[in-house]
Amino acid sequence: MSKLHHEIKLPAPPEAVYAALAQSSLHAAFTGEAAEIGEGAGSHWSAYGGKISGINIELVPDRRIVQTWRAGNWPEGAHSLVRFDLQADGDGTTLSLDHDAIPEGMGEHLDGGWKQMYWGKLRAFFG
């Protein structure tokens, strides 16, 4: 198992970043793909038309999201853990991502995926 840590600055306040990550319609708007994100701990979520999915473990509005996370092509039963922490930073937000328990051999793919499929798209969405 491996892990990733990313820190990025986004040109939007924490409440807007949180909403884009935690609300189905806004998540779909910034990714351009279907998303179904439940509300509250224990609810299910999926994004990119079901290509990734998991369970919301902890939701602290405008501050933190913790989710189990898995790609549909991973071996049965393989899950990882993703934590987004949001901190106001001037006129924007510093987002810290910790992605833990990544299945062997998937770290490099996920590293590039976060950059391309999330950070670049969030920057363009808020641009």
Backbone atoms as SQL, in Angstrom:
CREATE TABLE atoms (id INTEGER PRIMARY KEY, chain TEXT, resi INTEGER, resn TEXT, atom TEXT, x REAL, y REAL, z REAL);
INSERT INTO atoms VALUES
  (1, 'A', 1, 'MET', 'N', 0.848, -1.187, 0.000),
  (2, 'A', 1, 'MET', 'CA', 0.000, 0.000, 0.000),
  (3, 'A', 1, 'MET', 'C', 0.889, 1.245, 0.000),
  (4, 'A', 2, 'SER', 'N', 0.404, 2.261, -0.688),
  (5, 'A', 2, 'SER', 'CA', 1.135, 3.518, -0.731),
  (6, 'A', 2, 'SER', 'C', 0.193, 4.654, -0.379),
  (7, 'A', 3, 'LYS', 'N', 0.742, 5.864, -0.364),
  (8, 'A', 3, 'LYS', 'CA', -0.072, 7.034, -0.058),
  (9, 'A', 3, 'LYS', 'C', 0.418, 8.233, -0.852),
  (10, 'A', 4, 'LEU', 'N', -0.467, 9.219, -0.987),
  (11, 'A', 4, 'LEU', 'CA', -0.171, 10.462, -1.689),
  (12, 'A', 4, 'LEU', 'C', -0.530, 11.640, -0.794),
  (13, 'A', 5, 'HIS', 'N', 0.194, 12.728, -0.984),
  (14, 'A', 5, 'HIS', 'CA', -0.157, 13.997, -0.342),
  (15, 'A', 5, 'HIS', 'C', -0.024, 15.088, -1.390),
  (16, 'A', 6, 'HIS', 'N', -1.076, 15.870, -1.562),
  (17, 'A', 6, 'HIS', 'CA', -1.062, 17.018, -2.461),
  (18, 'A', 6, 'HIS', 'C', -1.523, 18.231, -1.678),
  (19, 'A', 7, 'GLU', 'N', -0.973, 19.382, -1.995),
  (20, 'A', 7, 'GLU', 'CA', -1.442, 20.652, -1.471),
  (21, 'A', 7, 'GLU', 'C', -1.564, 21.604, -2.640),
  (22, 'A', 8, 'ILE', 'N', -2.750, 22.178, -2.801),
  (23, 'A', 8, 'ILE', 'CA', -2.957, 23.115, -3.902),
  (24, 'A', 8, 'ILE', 'C', -3.709, 24.339, -3.404),
  (25, 'A', 9, 'LYS', 'N', -3.516, 25.444, -4.095),
  (26, 'A', 9, 'LYS', 'CA', -4.247, 26.670, -3.789),
  (27, 'A', 9, 'LYS', 'C', -5.291, 26.858, -4.878),
  (28, 'A', 10, 'LEU', 'N', -6.515, 27.110, -4.451),
  (29, 'A', 10, 'LEU', 'CA', -7.622, 27.335, -5.383),
  (30, 'A', 10, 'LEU', 'C', -8.167, 28.745, -5.201),
  (31, 'A', 11, 'PRO', 'N', -8.580, 29.398, -6.288),
  (32, 'A', 11, 'PRO', 'CA', -9.064, 30.778, -6.225),
  (33, 'A', 11, 'PRO', 'C', -10.540, 30.885, -5.854),
  (34, 'A', 12, 'ALA', 'N', -10.912, 30.261, -4.730),
  (35, 'A', 12, 'ALA', 'CA', -12.297, 30.290, -4.260),
  (36, 'A', 12, 'ALA', 'C', -12.280, 30.067, -2.748),
  (37, 'A', 13, 'PRO', 'N', -13.284, 30.559, -2.039),
  (38, 'A', 13, 'PRO', 'CA', -13.331, 30.362, -0.584),
  (39, 'A', 13, 'PRO', 'C', -13.628, 28.902, -0.231),
  (40, 'A', 14, 'PRO', 'N', -13.280, 28.492, 0.993),
  (41, 'A', 14, 'PRO', 'CA', -13.491, 27.094, 1.403),
  (42, 'A', 14, 'PRO', 'C', -14.915, 26.590, 1.200),
  (43, 'A', 15, 'GLU', 'N', -15.911, 27.433, 1.437),
  (44, 'A', 15, 'GLU', 'CA', -17.292, 26.960, 1.289),
  (45, 'A', 15, 'GLU', 'C', -17.599, 26.601, -0.164),
  (46, 'A', 16, 'ALA', 'N', -17.031, 27.313, -1.123),
  (47, 'A', 16, 'ALA', 'CA', -17.251, 27.005, -2.533),
  (48, 'A', 16, 'ALA', 'C', -16.512, 25.727, -2.936),
  (49, 'A', 17, 'VAL', 'N', -15.297, 25.543, -2.429),
  (50, 'A', 17, 'VAL', 'CA', -14.529, 24.335, -2.739),
  (51, 'A', 17, 'VAL', 'C', -15.221, 23.120, -2.135),
  (52, 'A', 18, 'TYR', 'N', -15.648, 23.248, -0.884),
  (53, 'A', 18, 'TYR', 'CA', -16.369, 22.156, -0.218),
  (54, 'A', 18, 'TYR', 'C', -17.613, 21.769, -1.026),
  (55, 'A', 19, 'ALA', 'N', -18.382, 22.765, -1.438),
  (56, 'A', 19, 'ALA', 'CA', -19.613, 22.495, -2.192),
  (57, 'A', 19, 'ALA', 'C', -19.299, 21.774, -3.498),
  (58, 'A', 20, 'ALA', 'N', -18.230, 22.170, -4.189),
  (59, 'A', 20, 'ALA', 'CA', -17.876, 21.525, -5.456),
  (60, 'A', 20, 'ALA', 'C', -17.498, 20.060, -5.248),
  (61, 'A', 21, 'LEU', 'N', -16.910, 19.747, -4.111),
  (62, 'A', 21, 'LEU', 'CA', -16.514, 18.367, -3.821),
  (63, 'A', 21, 'LEU', 'C', -17.656, 17.533, -3.242),
  (64, 'A', 22, 'ALA', 'N', -18.604, 18.183, -2.557),
  (65, 'A', 22, 'ALA', 'CA', -19.595, 17.440, -1.775),
  (66, 'A', 22, 'ALA', 'C', -21.021, 17.483, -2.318),
  (67, 'A', 23, 'GLN', 'N', -21.286, 18.291, -3.328),
  (68, 'A', 23, 'GLN', 'CA', -22.644, 18.379, -3.876),
  (69, 'A', 23, 'GLN', 'C', -22.656, 17.793, -5.285),
  (70, 'A', 24, 'SER', 'N', -23.562, 16.881, -5.514),
  (71, 'A', 24, 'SER', 'CA', -23.629, 16.166, -6.792),
  (72, 'A', 24, 'SER', 'C', -23.629, 17.094, -7.997),
  (73, 'A', 25, 'SER', 'N', -24.500, 18.098, -7.998),
  (74, 'A', 25, 'SER', 'CA', -24.638, 18.956, -9.181),
  (75, 'A', 25, 'SER', 'C', -23.381, 19.768, -9.450),
  (76, 'A', 26, 'LEU', 'N', -22.739, 20.288, -8.410),
  (77, 'A', 26, 'LEU', 'CA', -21.519, 21.071, -8.604),
  (78, 'A', 26, 'LEU', 'C', -20.340, 20.180, -8.976),
  (79, 'A', 27, 'HIS', 'N', -20.276, 18.994, -8.386),
  (80, 'A', 27, 'HIS', 'CA', -19.208, 18.050, -8.740),
  (81, 'A', 27, 'HIS', 'C', -19.331, 17.688, -10.221),
  (82, 'A', 28, 'ALA', 'N', -20.539, 17.402, -10.668),
  (83, 'A', 28, 'ALA', 'CA', -20.766, 17.086, -12.077),
  (84, 'A', 28, 'ALA', 'C', -20.424, 18.280, -12.962),
  (85, 'A', 29, 'ALA', 'N', -20.704, 19.490, -12.490),
  (86, 'A', 29, 'ALA', 'CA', -20.423, 20.689, -13.279),
  (87, 'A', 29, 'ALA', 'C', -18.922, 20.880, -13.482),
  (88, 'A', 30, 'PHE', 'N', -18.105, 20.669, -12.448),
  (89, 'A', 30, 'PHE', 'CA', -16.676, 20.908, -12.640),
  (90, 'A', 30, 'PHE', 'C', -15.972, 19.750, -13.336),
  (91, 'A', 31, 'THR', 'N', -16.476, 18.519, -13.182),
  (92, 'A', 31, 'THR', 'CA', -15.820, 17.382, -13.838),
  (93, 'A', 31, 'THR', 'C', -16.354, 17.110, -15.237),
  (94, 'A', 32, 'GLY', 'N', -17.595, 17.525, -15.492),
  (95, 'A', 32, 'GLY', 'CA', -18.219, 17.215, -16.766),
  (96, 'A', 32, 'GLY', 'C', -18.733, 15.787, -16.837),
  (97, 'A', 33, 'GLU', 'N', -18.819, 15.119, -15.694),
  (98, 'A', 33, 'GLU', 'CA', -19.277, 13.726, -15.613),
  (99, 'A', 33, 'GLU', 'C', -20.303, 13.594, -14.488),
  (100, 'A', 34, 'ALA', 'N', -21.175, 12.603, -14.596),
  (101, 'A', 34, 'ALA', 'CA', -22.212, 12.377, -13.589),
  (102, 'A', 34, 'ALA', 'C', -21.604, 12.102, -12.211),
  (103, 'A', 35, 'ALA', 'N', -22.263, 12.639, -11.184),
  (104, 'A', 35, 'ALA', 'CA', -21.866, 12.413, -9.796),
  (105, 'A', 35, 'ALA', 'C', -23.113, 12.252, -8.943),
  (106, 'A', 36, 'GLU', 'N', -23.045, 11.334, -7.993),
  (107, 'A', 36, 'GLU', 'CA', -24.113, 11.151, -7.006),
  (108, 'A', 36, 'GLU', 'C', -23.449, 11.104, -5.652),
  (109, 'A', 37, 'ILE', 'N', -23.639, 12.160, -4.875),
  (110, 'A', 37, 'ILE', 'CA', -22.953, 12.280, -3.593),
  (111, 'A', 37, 'ILE', 'C', -23.996, 12.424, -2.496),
  (112, 'A', 38, 'GLY', 'N', -24.030, 11.448, -1.604),
  (113, 'A', 38, 'GLY', 'CA', -24.978, 11.486, -0.500),
  (114, 'A', 38, 'GLY', 'C', -24.575, 12.502, 0.550),
  (115, 'A', 39, 'GLU', 'N', -25.527, 12.824, 1.399),
  (116, 'A', 39, 'GLU', 'CA', -25.273, 13.783, 2.470),
  (117, 'A', 39, 'GLU', 'C', -25.113, 13.038, 3.780),
  (118, 'A', 40, 'GLY', 'N', -24.128, 13.388, 4.548),
  (119, 'A', 40, 'GLY', 'CA', -23.937, 12.817, 5.870),
  (120, 'A', 40, 'GLY', 'C', -23.022, 11.611, 5.900),
  (121, 'A', 41, 'ALA', 'N', -22.462, 11.398, 7.065),
  (122, 'A', 41, 'ALA', 'CA', -21.571, 10.251, 7.275),
  (123, 'A', 41, 'ALA', 'C', -22.332, 8.957, 7.033),
  (124, 'A', 42, 'GLY', 'N', -21.683, 8.030, 6.354),
  (125, 'A', 42, 'GLY', 'CA', -22.288, 6.744, 6.048),
  (126, 'A', 42, 'GLY', 'C', -22.992, 6.697, 4.704),
  (127, 'A', 43, 'SER', 'N', -23.145, 7.853, 4.064),
  (128, 'A', 43, 'SER', 'CA', -23.812, 7.876, 2.759),
  (129, 'A', 43, 'SER', 'C', -22.831, 7.499, 1.654),
  (130, 'A', 44, 'HIS', 'N', -23.364, 6.983, 0.574),
  (131, 'A', 44, 'HIS', 'CA', -22.549, 6.575, -0.571),
  (132, 'A', 44, 'HIS', 'C', -22.315, 7.759, -1.495),
  (133, 'A', 45, 'TRP', 'N', -21.238, 7.683, -2.259),
  (134, 'A', 45, 'TRP', 'CA', -20.948, 8.678, -3.283),
  (135, 'A', 45, 'TRP', 'C', -20.355, 7.966, -4.500),
  (136, 'A', 46, 'SER', 'N', -20.520, 8.567, -5.654),
  (137, 'A', 46, 'SER', 'CA', -19.849, 8.109, -6.866),
  (138, 'A', 46, 'SER', 'C', -19.609, 9.323, -7.755),
  (139, 'A', 47, 'ALA', 'N', -18.586, 9.234, -8.591),
  (140, 'A', 47, 'ALA', 'CA', -18.234, 10.325, -9.487),
  (141, 'A', 47, 'ALA', 'C', -17.711, 9.750, -10.793),
  (142, 'A', 48, 'TYR', 'N', -17.575, 10.630, -11.750),
  (143, 'A', 48, 'TYR', 'CA', -17.113, 10.221, -13.073),
  (144, 'A', 48, 'TYR', 'C', -17.953, 9.069, -13.617),
  (145, 'A', 49, 'GLY', 'N', -19.273, 9.253, -13.505),
  (146, 'A', 49, 'GLY', 'CA', -20.204, 8.271, -14.041),
  (147, 'A', 49, 'GLY', 'C', -20.104, 6.913, -13.382),
  (148, 'A', 50, 'GLY', 'N', -19.680, 6.864, -12.121),
  (149, 'A', 50, 'GLY', 'CA', -19.558, 5.615, -11.372),
  (150, 'A', 50, 'GLY', 'C', -18.193, 4.955, -11.481),
  (151, 'A', 51, 'LYS', 'N', -17.255, 5.595, -12.174),
  (152, 'A', 51, 'LYS', 'CA', -15.910, 5.016, -12.295),
  (153, 'A', 51, 'LYS', 'C', -15.149, 5.022, -10.974),
  (154, 'A', 52, 'ILE', 'N', -15.511, 5.954, -10.083),
  (155, 'A', 52, 'ILE', 'CA', -14.963, 5.957, -8.727),
  (156, 'A', 52, 'ILE', 'C', -16.129, 6.055, -7.752),
  (157, 'A', 53, 'SER', 'N', -15.973, 5.458, -6.571),
  (158, 'A', 53, 'SER', 'CA', -17.075, 5.448, -5.615),
  (159, 'A', 53, 'SER', 'C', -16.548, 5.166, -4.214),
  (160, 'A', 54, 'GLY', 'N', -17.436, 5.327, -3.249),
  (161, 'A', 54, 'GLY', 'CA', -17.073, 5.042, -1.861),
  (162, 'A', 54, 'GLY', 'C', -18.167, 5.453, -0.906),
  (163, 'A', 55, 'ILE', 'N', -17.756, 5.652, 0.333),
  (164, 'A', 55, 'ILE', 'CA', -18.669, 6.038, 1.406),
  (165, 'A', 55, 'ILE', 'C', -18.108, 7.274, 2.091),
  (166, 'A', 56, 'ASN', 'N', -18.991, 8.233, 2.388),
  (167, 'A', 56, 'ASN', 'CA', -18.596, 9.409, 3.158),
  (168, 'A', 56, 'ASN', 'C', -18.415, 8.993, 4.617),
  (169, 'A', 57, 'ILE', 'N', -17.221, 9.187, 5.127),
  (170, 'A', 57, 'ILE', 'CA', -16.913, 8.834, 6.522),
  (171, 'A', 57, 'ILE', 'C', -17.130, 10.027, 7.442),
  (172, 'A', 58, 'GLU', 'N', -16.624, 11.182, 7.026),
  (173, 'A', 58, 'GLU', 'CA', -16.732, 12.404, 7.835),
  (174, 'A', 58, 'GLU', 'C', -16.935, 13.584, 6.905),
  (175, 'A', 59, 'LEU', 'N', -17.928, 14.415, 7.222),
  (176, 'A', 59, 'LEU', 'CA', -18.197, 15.631, 6.465),
  (177, 'A', 59, 'LEU', 'C', -18.300, 16.786, 7.449),
  (178, 'A', 60, 'VAL', 'N', -17.333, 17.693, 7.412),
  (179, 'A', 60, 'VAL', 'CA', -17.342, 18.890, 8.245),
  (180, 'A', 60, 'VAL', 'C', -17.465, 20.062, 7.284),
  (181, 'A', 61, 'PRO', 'N', -18.673, 20.626, 7.161),
  (182, 'A', 61, 'PRO', 'CA', -18.900, 21.652, 6.147),
  (183, 'A', 61, 'PRO', 'C', -17.808, 22.720, 6.106),
  (184, 'A', 62, 'ASP', 'N', -17.350, 22.971, 4.885),
  (185, 'A', 62, 'ASP', 'CA', -16.370, 24.004, 4.578),
  (186, 'A', 62, 'ASP', 'C', -14.971, 23.738, 5.146),
  (187, 'A', 63, 'ARG', 'N', -14.736, 22.547, 5.733),
  (188, 'A', 63, 'ARG', 'CA', -13.439, 22.273, 6.355),
  (189, 'A', 63, 'ARG', 'C', -12.824, 20.926, 5.990),
  (190, 'A', 64, 'ARG', 'N', -13.642, 19.843, 5.966),
  (191, 'A', 64, 'ARG', 'CA', -13.042, 18.515, 5.793),
  (192, 'A', 64, 'ARG', 'C', -14.038, 17.535, 5.188),
  (193, 'A', 65, 'ILE', 'N', -13.500, 16.667, 4.335),
  (194, 'A', 65, 'ILE', 'CA', -14.243, 15.537, 3.781),
  (195, 'A', 65, 'ILE', 'C', -13.333, 14.325, 3.892),
  (196, 'A', 66, 'VAL', 'N', -13.854, 13.244, 4.476),
  (197, 'A', 66, 'VAL', 'CA', -13.116, 11.983, 4.545),
  (198, 'A', 66, 'VAL', 'C', -14.009, 10.915, 3.917),
  (199, 'A', 67, 'GLN', 'N', -13.439, 10.170, 2.950),
  (200, 'A', 67, 'GLN', 'CA', -14.215, 9.177, 2.217),
  (201, 'A', 67, 'GLN', 'C', -13.407, 7.907, 1.984),
  (202, 'A', 68, 'THR', 'N', -14.107, 6.763, 1.970),
  (203, 'A', 68, 'THR', 'CA', -13.486, 5.599, 1.354),
  (204, 'A', 68, 'THR', 'C', -13.537, 5.869, -0.135),
  (205, 'A', 69, 'TRP', 'N', -12.603, 5.280, -0.872),
  (206, 'A', 69, 'TRP', 'CA', -12.459, 5.621, -2.286),
  (207, 'A', 69, 'TRP', 'C', -11.961, 4.401, -3.024),
  (208, 'A', 70, 'ARG', 'N', -12.590, 4.095, -4.145),
  (209, 'A', 70, 'ARG', 'CA', -12.122, 2.982, -4.976),
  (210, 'A', 70, 'ARG', 'C', -12.459, 3.245, -6.428),
  (211, 'A', 71, 'ALA', 'N', -11.597, 2.758, -7.284),
  (212, 'A', 71, 'ALA', 'CA', -11.847, 2.803, -8.719),
  (213, 'A', 71, 'ALA', 'C', -12.530, 1.497, -9.106),
  (214, 'A', 72, 'GLY', 'N', -13.405, 1.566, -10.081),
  (215, 'A', 72, 'GLY', 'CA', -14.168, 0.396, -10.497),
  (216, 'A', 72, 'GLY', 'C', -13.326, -0.741, -11.047),
  (217, 'A', 73, 'ASN', 'N', -12.112, -0.431, -11.498),
  (218, 'A', 73, 'ASN', 'CA', -11.259, -1.488, -12.046),
  (219, 'A', 73, 'ASN', 'C', -10.293, -2.078, -11.017),
  (220, 'A', 74, 'TRP', 'N', -10.432, -1.703, -9.750),
  (221, 'A', 74, 'TRP', 'CA', -9.592, -2.283, -8.702),
  (222, 'A', 74, 'TRP', 'C', -10.096, -3.676, -8.356),
  (223, 'A', 75, 'PRO', 'N', -9.238, -4.493, -7.757),
  (224, 'A', 75, 'PRO', 'CA', -9.681, -5.820, -7.331),
  (225, 'A', 75, 'PRO', 'C', -10.854, -5.727, -6.349),
  (226, 'A', 76, 'GLU', 'N', -11.710, -6.704, -6.379),
  (227, 'A', 76, 'GLU', 'CA', -12.867, -6.757, -5.474),
  (228, 'A', 76, 'GLU', 'C', -12.413, -6.546, -4.033),
  (229, 'A', 77, 'GLY', 'N', -13.114, -5.659, -3.326),
  (230, 'A', 77, 'GLY', 'CA', -12.826, -5.410, -1.922),
  (231, 'A', 77, 'GLY', 'C', -11.715, -4.415, -1.663),
  (232, 'A', 78, 'ALA', 'N', -11.014, -3.947, -2.690),
  (233, 'A', 78, 'ALA', 'CA', -9.932, -2.967, -2.503),
  (234, 'A', 78, 'ALA', 'C', -10.529, -1.566, -2.352),
  (235, 'A', 79, 'HIS', 'N', -10.192, -0.912, -1.246),
  (236, 'A', 79, 'HIS', 'CA', -10.635, 0.455, -0.969),
  (237, 'A', 79, 'HIS', 'C', -9.444, 1.235, -0.442),
  (238, 'A', 80, 'SER', 'N', -9.473, 2.531, -0.663),
  (239, 'A', 80, 'SER', 'CA', -8.467, 3.411, -0.085),
  (240, 'A', 80, 'SER', 'C', -9.210, 4.471, 0.729),
  (241, 'A', 81, 'LEU', 'N', -8.460, 5.391, 1.304),
  (242, 'A', 81, 'LEU', 'CA', -9.045, 6.430, 2.147),
  (243, 'A', 81, 'LEU', 'C', -8.548, 7.786, 1.662),
  (244, 'A', 82, 'VAL', 'N', -9.482, 8.705, 1.424),
  (245, 'A', 82, 'VAL', 'CA', -9.157, 10.046, 0.953),
  (246, 'A', 82, 'VAL', 'C', -9.627, 11.055, 1.995),
  (247, 'A', 83, 'ARG', 'N', -8.746, 12.039, 2.264),
  (248, 'A', 83, 'ARG', 'CA', -9.086, 13.120, 3.189),
  (249, 'A', 83, 'ARG', 'C', -8.765, 14.442, 2.510),
  (250, 'A', 84, 'PHE', 'N', -9.786, 15.297, 2.382),
  (251, 'A', 84, 'PHE', 'CA', -9.615, 16.663, 1.890),
  (252, 'A', 84, 'PHE', 'C', -9.713, 17.594, 3.096),
  (253, 'A', 85, 'ASP', 'N', -8.701, 18.423, 3.317),
  (254, 'A', 85, 'ASP', 'CA', -8.755, 19.457, 4.349),
  (255, 'A', 85, 'ASP', 'C', -8.687, 20.803, 3.654),
  (256, 'A', 86, 'LEU', 'N', -9.580, 21.715, 4.040),
  (257, 'A', 86, 'LEU', 'CA', -9.687, 23.030, 3.411),
  (258, 'A', 86, 'LEU', 'C', -9.343, 24.107, 4.429),
  (259, 'A', 87, 'GLN', 'N', -8.490, 25.044, 4.017),
  (260, 'A', 87, 'GLN', 'CA', -8.080, 26.132, 4.890),
  (261, 'A', 87, 'GLN', 'C', -8.143, 27.432, 4.105),
  (262, 'A', 88, 'ALA', 'N', -8.859, 28.439, 4.666),
  (263, 'A', 88, 'ALA', 'CA', -8.888, 29.751, 4.022),
  (264, 'A', 88, 'ALA', 'C', -7.464, 30.258, 3.894),
  (265, 'A', 89, 'ASP', 'N', -7.162, 30.851, 2.735),
  (266, 'A', 89, 'ASP', 'CA', -5.808, 31.324, 2.437),
  (267, 'A', 89, 'ASP', 'C', -5.936, 32.589, 1.598),
  (268, 'A', 90, 'GLY', 'N', -5.935, 33.742, 2.263),
  (269, 'A', 90, 'GLY', 'CA', -6.145, 35.001, 1.557),
  (270, 'A', 90, 'GLY', 'C', -7.509, 35.008, 0.908),
  (271, 'A', 91, 'ASP', 'N', -7.548, 35.221, -0.403),
  (272, 'A', 91, 'ASP', 'CA', -8.822, 35.250, -1.114),
  (273, 'A', 91, 'ASP', 'C', -9.177, 33.888, -1.705),
  (274, 'A', 92, 'GLY', 'N', -8.463, 32.855, -1.286),
  (275, 'A', 92, 'GLY', 'CA', -8.718, 31.518, -1.811),
  (276, 'A', 92, 'GLY', 'C', -8.690, 30.458, -0.721),
  (277, 'A', 93, 'THR', 'N', -8.367, 29.242, -1.138),
  (278, 'A', 93, 'THR', 'CA', -8.350, 28.086, -0.242),
  (279, 'A', 93, 'THR', 'C', -7.119, 27.252, -0.526),
  (280, 'A', 94, 'THR', 'N', -6.463, 26.808, 0.539),
  (281, 'A', 94, 'THR', 'CA', -5.450, 25.774, 0.385),
  (282, 'A', 94, 'THR', 'C', -6.137, 24.452, 0.674),
  (283, 'A', 95, 'LEU', 'N', -6.104, 23.560, -0.307),
  (284, 'A', 95, 'LEU', 'CA', -6.685, 22.235, -0.180),
  (285, 'A', 95, 'LEU', 'C', -5.542, 21.249, 0.015),
  (286, 'A', 96, 'SER', 'N', -5.615, 20.475, 1.089),
  (287, 'A', 96, 'SER', 'CA', -4.652, 19.400, 1.337),
  (288, 'A', 96, 'SER', 'C', -5.365, 18.083, 1.133),
  (289, 'A', 97, 'LEU', 'N', -4.783, 17.233, 0.315),
  (290, 'A', 97, 'LEU', 'CA', -5.323, 15.905, 0.056),
  (291, 'A', 97, 'LEU', 'C', -4.356, 14.877, 0.621),
  (292, 'A', 98, 'ASP', 'N', -4.881, 13.939, 1.378),
  (293, 'A', 98, 'ASP', 'CA', -4.129, 12.754, 1.786),
  (294, 'A', 98, 'ASP', 'C', -4.910, 11.551, 1.285),
  (295, 'A', 99, 'HIS', 'N', -4.272, 10.772, 0.439),
  (296, 'A', 99, 'HIS', 'CA', -4.880, 9.572, -0.124),
  (297, 'A', 99, 'HIS', 'C', -4.054, 8.395, 0.369),
  (298, 'A', 100, 'ASP', 'N', -4.613, 7.612, 1.274),
  (299, 'A', 100, 'ASP', 'CA', -3.906, 6.517, 1.948),
  (300, 'A', 100, 'ASP', 'C', -4.455, 5.155, 1.529),
  (301, 'A', 101, 'ALA', 'N', -3.659, 4.137, 1.797),
  (302, 'A', 101, 'ALA', 'CA', -4.030, 2.740, 1.541),
  (303, 'A', 101, 'ALA', 'C', -4.289, 2.490, 0.055),
  (304, 'A', 102, 'ILE', 'N', -3.471, 3.093, -0.788),
  (305, 'A', 102, 'ILE', 'CA', -3.590, 2.921, -2.236),
  (306, 'A', 102, 'ILE', 'C', -3.052, 1.537, -2.602),
  (307, 'A', 103, 'PRO', 'N', -3.805, 0.769, -3.371),
  (308, 'A', 103, 'PRO', 'CA', -3.322, -0.559, -3.771),
  (309, 'A', 103, 'PRO', 'C', -1.987, -0.457, -4.523),
  (310, 'A', 104, 'GLU', 'N', -1.156, -1.466, -4.337),
  (311, 'A', 104, 'GLU', 'CA', 0.158, -1.514, -4.977),
  (312, 'A', 104, 'GLU', 'C', 0.044, -1.289, -6.472),
  (313, 'A', 105, 'GLY', 'N', 0.960, -0.483, -6.995),
  (314, 'A', 105, 'GLY', 'CA', 1.020, -0.228, -8.412),
  (315, 'A', 105, 'GLY', 'C', 0.082, 0.848, -8.921),
  (316, 'A', 106, 'MET', 'N', -0.753, 1.423, -8.054),
  (317, 'A', 106, 'MET', 'CA', -1.731, 2.421, -8.488),
  (318, 'A', 106, 'MET', 'C', -1.333, 3.854, -8.124),
  (319, 'A', 107, 'GLY', 'N', -0.278, 4.033, -7.334),
  (320, 'A', 107, 'GLY', 'CA', 0.091, 5.361, -6.844),
  (321, 'A', 107, 'GLY', 'C', 0.399, 6.362, -7.940),
  (322, 'A', 108, 'GLU', 'N', 1.200, 5.971, -8.908),
  (323, 'A', 108, 'GLU', 'CA', 1.574, 6.899, -9.980),
  (324, 'A', 108, 'GLU', 'C', 0.350, 7.294, -10.809),
  (325, 'A', 109, 'HIS', 'N', -0.490, 6.325, -11.118),
  (326, 'A', 109, 'HIS', 'CA', -1.711, 6.599, -11.878),
  (327, 'A', 109, 'HIS', 'C', -2.612, 7.579, -11.108),
  (328, 'A', 110, 'LEU', 'N', -2.797, 7.345, -9.818),
  (329, 'A', 110, 'LEU', 'CA', -3.655, 8.219, -9.018),
  (330, 'A', 110, 'LEU', 'C', -3.050, 9.609, -8.861),
  (331, 'A', 111, 'ASP', 'N', -1.738, 9.693, -8.716),
  (332, 'A', 111, 'ASP', 'CA', -1.070, 10.986, -8.601),
  (333, 'A', 111, 'ASP', 'C', -1.403, 11.849, -9.823),
  (334, 'A', 112, 'GLY', 'N', -1.239, 11.292, -11.009),
  (335, 'A', 112, 'GLY', 'CA', -1.566, 12.016, -12.236),
  (336, 'A', 112, 'GLY', 'C', -3.053, 12.280, -12.370),
  (337, 'A', 113, 'GLY', 'N', -3.864, 11.333, -11.920),
  (338, 'A', 113, 'GLY', 'CA', -5.313, 11.495, -11.989),
  (339, 'A', 113, 'GLY', 'C', -5.813, 12.656, -11.151),
  (340, 'A', 114, 'TRP', 'N', -5.311, 12.785, -9.931),
  (341, 'A', 114, 'TRP', 'CA', -5.713, 13.916, -9.092),
  (342, 'A', 114, 'TRP', 'C', -5.363, 15.229, -9.781),
  (343, 'A', 115, 'LYS', 'N', -4.171, 15.303, -10.335),
  (344, 'A', 115, 'LYS', 'CA', -3.733, 16.549, -10.981),
  (345, 'A', 115, 'LYS', 'C', -4.582, 16.884, -12.196),
  (346, 'A', 116, 'GLN', 'N', -4.848, 15.905, -13.030),
  (347, 'A', 116, 'GLN', 'CA', -5.580, 16.151, -14.265),
  (348, 'A', 116, 'GLN', 'C', -7.091, 16.207, -14.063),
  (349, 'A', 117, 'MET', 'N', -7.626, 15.252, -13.327),
  (350, 'A', 117, 'MET', 'CA', -9.075, 15.093, -13.245),
  (351, 'A', 117, 'MET', 'C', -9.728, 15.904, -12.117),
  (352, 'A', 118, 'TYR', 'N', -8.927, 16.389, -11.171),
  (353, 'A', 118, 'TYR', 'CA', -9.485, 17.200, -10.091),
  (354, 'A', 118, 'TYR', 'C', -8.870, 18.597, -10.046),
  (355, 'A', 119, 'TRP', 'N', -7.578, 18.718, -9.793),
  (356, 'A', 119, 'TRP', 'CA', -6.991, 20.040, -9.548),
  (357, 'A', 119, 'TRP', 'C', -7.093, 20.946, -10.773),
  (358, 'A', 120, 'GLY', 'N', -6.755, 20.443, -11.943),
  (359, 'A', 120, 'GLY', 'CA', -6.872, 21.251, -13.148),
  (360, 'A', 120, 'GLY', 'C', -8.309, 21.662, -13.424),
  (361, 'A', 121, 'LYS', 'N', -9.224, 20.750, -13.236),
  (362, 'A', 121, 'LYS', 'CA', -10.638, 21.045, -13.491),
  (363, 'A', 121, 'LYS', 'C', -11.217, 22.003, -12.436),
  (364, 'A', 122, 'LEU', 'N', -10.803, 21.850, -11.172),
  (365, 'A', 122, 'LEU', 'CA', -11.274, 22.796, -10.146),
  (366, 'A', 122, 'LEU', 'C', -10.740, 24.195, -10.407),
  (367, 'A', 123, 'ARG', 'N', -9.474, 24.307, -10.790),
  (368, 'A', 123, 'ARG', 'CA', -8.907, 25.631, -11.097),
  (369, 'A', 123, 'ARG', 'C', -9.675, 26.270, -12.253),
  (370, 'A', 124, 'ALA', 'N', -9.967, 25.502, -13.290),
  (371, 'A', 124, 'ALA', 'CA', -10.714, 26.043, -14.430),
  (372, 'A', 124, 'ALA', 'C', -12.133, 26.418, -14.013),
  (373, 'A', 125, 'PHE', 'N', -12.770, 25.607, -13.182),
  (374, 'A', 125, 'PHE', 'CA', -14.131, 25.868, -12.710),
  (375, 'A', 125, 'PHE', 'C', -14.207, 27.180, -11.943),
  (376, 'A', 126, 'PHE', 'N', -13.221, 27.426, -11.084),
  (377, 'A', 126, 'PHE', 'CA', -13.219, 28.631, -10.274),
  (378, 'A', 126, 'PHE', 'C', -12.517, 29.800, -10.956),
  (379, 'A', 127, 'GLY', 'N', -11.798, 29.513, -12.077),
  (380, 'A', 127, 'GLY', 'CA', -10.975, 30.493, -12.774),
  (381, 'A', 127, 'GLY', 'C', -11.677, 31.762, -13.107);
